[in-house]
Amino acid sequence: MKSLRIWLKKIIILIKTLCRWEVLRLSPVIKWKLFKLALKEKTILVGDQYFFSTFIPPLLSRPFNFYLKWIENFFNKKYTPEYLGICVTNDCPNNCEFCSNKSAPKGKETSLEEIIKTVEFFKSKGISKVGLTGGEPLLRSDLPEIISEINKKDLFIALCTSGYGLSLQKAKELREASKLMLMKIGLDFGDEETNDRGKNRRGAFNDAVEAIKNSLEVGFCVIVETVLSRKMINSPEIFFKFVDLLEGLGVHELQFLEPKPSGAYFSAEYAVGLSAAEKQRFYELAKQVNHSRRKIKCSSFFELEDKLVGCMGGLGNFYLDAIGNLCPCAFWSYPVGNIRESSLEEIFSRFNARFKSPKGRCSALASAAERFIMEK
């Protein structure tokens, strides 16, 4: 009976979405393309928020309307900003072996006013999503205020955290700051010892598990972010043990990140990225999760043949580091300008001059591969 109620609720939300002007005005071709994309996703219903994909805002939300405009532009090869990532602090209790922020430039952190000014600028350019990251963003004392101010801009928010310090009280505080927010919690292995060794901090595993429980209790859509290791790709037993753990906790989605050449992973081995065979092995494992009656969803944050192809760094995706540099993404150390030294309009013009269309592959991977070739 509960399952039937959930399906009826999903159908009602879907019908309401299809009847909205923002959807009706789309051309039949774009509607068909969106429909085909939606068919590839396992949907998630969390409270009244219905997600076709957690990479886009939930249906019936105002940010979803902004996203529809962006995707219409994208299909018409008119590339506009869609996402702004913000590093709110470089401070972190962990020392993850793969961390892309270890070599980040240090200096005075951006203020609340500087962050909101940048958010407002990119909203005027069309973004629907903001991601808050670090370091460990929970170490920033005014984080709830930052979230609250972004929430006033009708943007979809994702908080990326290790879970360090995410008590039940803190989770409630963040939930009050914005109902329209995903909680993304980093956890890389299903056993405590292996996970904590990769984070270089004892207790990291337990912090993440406690953060998951607290986030679920206050009503967040909870996603576990995992840097996909070759160990997990090559061992279905390890993979499904991890999935079982997270599903048992009530996690809504397990989101895999392709390992990038950063931190201890900055090596020739990782500069080439995952091979096509490795991606395919992972894809087959993920399909067993998504094409089943499991409640948890499994998705990837890297290119597969049946997904949109092309790096959107500097074109649709932008990243503000902790000291004001605007870059194409968190993994590509290529600052185009600093918001304290140049106007946002001037910096954006530089992006437009240098980035014309989606790259054929991840720019961070391509840049690292080129560097290793030159060093040989």
C-alpha positions, 0 to 999 in steps of 0.5 A: 500500500505504501509503495502504491501511494508513493507511485501515485504521488510521483504521477501527480507531481509528474502531471503537474510538471508537464502542465507547467508553462515552462515545460509546455513552451519547449519544442517537441524535439527538446521535450523528446530529448528530455524524455529520453534522458529521464528514462535512463534515470532511477527517480527519487522521491524525498518528501515532496521533492521528486528528482529525475536526477540529483544533478538537476533541481527537483520537479516543481521547484523554481530552480527547475524552471531555471534548469529548463531554460539552460537545457533548452539553450544547451540543446540549441548549442547556446552554452550558458552557466548552469552551476557554480561551485564555491569553496567556503574554506580550505580548513579540513580535519582530514588529509584525504589521499586524493584531495584536490584542495591540498595544493589550493592557494592560501589567503584570506577567505572570501567573505559572506558578501563576496560569496553572495555577490558572486552567486547573484552575478551567476544567477543573472547569467542563468545558473540553477545550482550552487555547490558548497564545498571545502576543505570542510565547509562545516568548519565555517562558522557562518555557513548557515547564513551563507546557505540562507542567503543563497536560498533567498535567490531560489537556487538549488544547493548541494552541501559537500561534507565529510560529515565532520561535526554534523550533529543532529542540532547542526543538521536541523540548523542547516535544514532551517536555512534551506529546504531546497538542499542536498546533503552530500557526504563523503564516504569511500569504503564500507569498512572503517579501517580502509576508509579512515586510512584513505582519509588519514584520520581515525574516526572519519568513517563513524563521522560520516555514518553519524552525519548520514543518520542525522541528515536523514532524520531532519529530512534531507535528500542524502547522497554519499559521494565516493571516489571510485577506486579500481579495487571496488570496480574489480570486486563486486563483493566489495561494491555490493557490500558497500551498497548494502551498508548505505541502503541499510542506513537509508541513503537515497543515492550513491554517487561515484566520482571519477578519480582525478589526478590530484593529491596522491593520485597526481600520477601518470596512472590517474592522468589517463583516467579510467579505461573504457573497460573499467567504466563499463565494468562499473556501469554493469555493477550500477545497472544491477542496483538501478534495475532492481527493487532496491530503494537506493540509486547508483549514479556516476559523475563521469562520462559514459557513452549514454550520457551527455558528453563533453567537459563544461568547465568554464562554459557551464560550470564555474568554481570560486576558490576560498580566496576569490579565484574563479576557475573552470572547476575544482580539479583544474587549477586554471584561475581566470581571474580573482573577484577582488582584483577584477569585476565579475563581468570582466572575468566572465568575459575572459571565460567567454573568450577562452571557452567556446564549446564543450571539450571532448574529455575532462579538462583536468584529466587532459591537462594532467596527461599533457603535463606528464607527457611533457615531463617524460 
